[in-house]
Amino acid sequence: MKPVNTKLIPEINNSLDLQLADTLTYEELKAKLSSEINHLINNDFEKLVFYLYRIDVNEAKMKYLLDQKQGEDAAGLIADLIIERQLQKIKSRQQFSQRDNDIDSDEKW
């Protein structure tokens, strides 16, 4: 079982208005996220599109993956892209946070 970044589930909960438990494994997270995405595909596609834009999932990459992997679970592919994007955001925030700490306090705005 893959460990989950401790900031990932709260980030996904916030971005998708979910209430997933913070103690999920990666596999459980992907399964629950896929289930929610599947629900949105079938019942509220506009909301799914809104979430994807809000999270800033790469649209070209998503279209390419869905086209190349036709017949596979679309919700699972989208879940992977959401997880990947959220992890990128977390990493980016950590890098900028470290840079801010390296700047002399007299030089900060």
C-alpha positions, 0 to 999 in steps of 0.5 A: 500500500502506497502512503499518502501525503498528509496534505493530499486528502485535505486538499482533495476534500477542499477542492471537491467539497468532499469529506474523505477520511484523512487515514485512507491509503492511496488505493482507498483514496483513488477508489473513493475519488473514482466513485465520486467522479463516476457519480459526477460523470453520470449525474452532474457533468457540469460540476465535474468540469467545474472541479477540473478547472478549479483544480487546474487539471491539464485538459490536453493531457486528460483528453489525450489519456482518455482517447488513448485508453478508451475502454479503461475506467475514465473515472480512474484516469481522471482520479489519477490526474486530480491526485497528480495535480494536487501533489504538484500544488503541494510540492510547489507550495513547499518549494515557495515556502522554503524560498521565503524562509531563505530570504532575509527578513529585511528584504521581504515585502 
